Amino acid sequence: MGRTLLLIFAHPDDETFLTGGVACRYSSDGTRVVLATATRGESGKAGDPPLCSPAELPAVREAELRRAAAILGIAQIHLLGYRDRELATAPPDRVREQLVTIIRDCRPAVVVSFDPHGGNLHPDHVAISRFASDAVVAAADARYLPATGPAHAAGRLVWTPGRHPWQLVREPDIAACPGVDFVIDVGAWRERKAAALGAHATQHKSVERNFVSQPDRDRLLGIEVFRQAFGPVLARRPLDDLFDGLG
Ligand SMILES: [Zn+2]
């Protein structure tokens, strides 16, 4: 089996906003990209004007997620089935079992999730960061959940930026910013990322405001930034490849 990149996020659209470019880049080179999404985003926006009723929103957002994932080359999606805005109170043992099962099944070299503050302090983002960290460590310890398969130690856990990426990438010297451990050039895939953002049609206001209607759209869509949570000591900062040093 080739190498795997696992993305663990809270809502449909997190994967595209934060990792759409790296999903394209690594799926293009044969890396298997797997996504775990905790909720169907039913407490989010439905568009302006609304594209569906509140009752229809979870199914609509799931369909949007599947379209975006197909555009990004994501090979597999796991929906964890929690309710939007309620993830912080989900049973920790249950989430651990779900995520450890996924990790031991797809055996990722690199795992990506939110930073511990969730990027924007959204309670679901904070919660999935906590659950992802717990599960990455538990999956590596054979004493946890032996029925879910042999232990697997991911080589690296990285976090998305602690600031909105569309603000961070405008810094004149991004490499000097604390927490910038990986700056990934995804410019070759910016139109695919834009198409995946467009697939999240109910989120069109955020997509327009933060990305596609901005004068520096190409820069915003062409760079993704990550911080190392754990992994090999970095040869330098920032690196330009999430798999650097993993052999
Ligand atoms: Zn989110």
Residues whose N, C-alpha, C, O or C-beta is under 5 A from the ligand:
A	BS01	ZN	A10 H11 D14
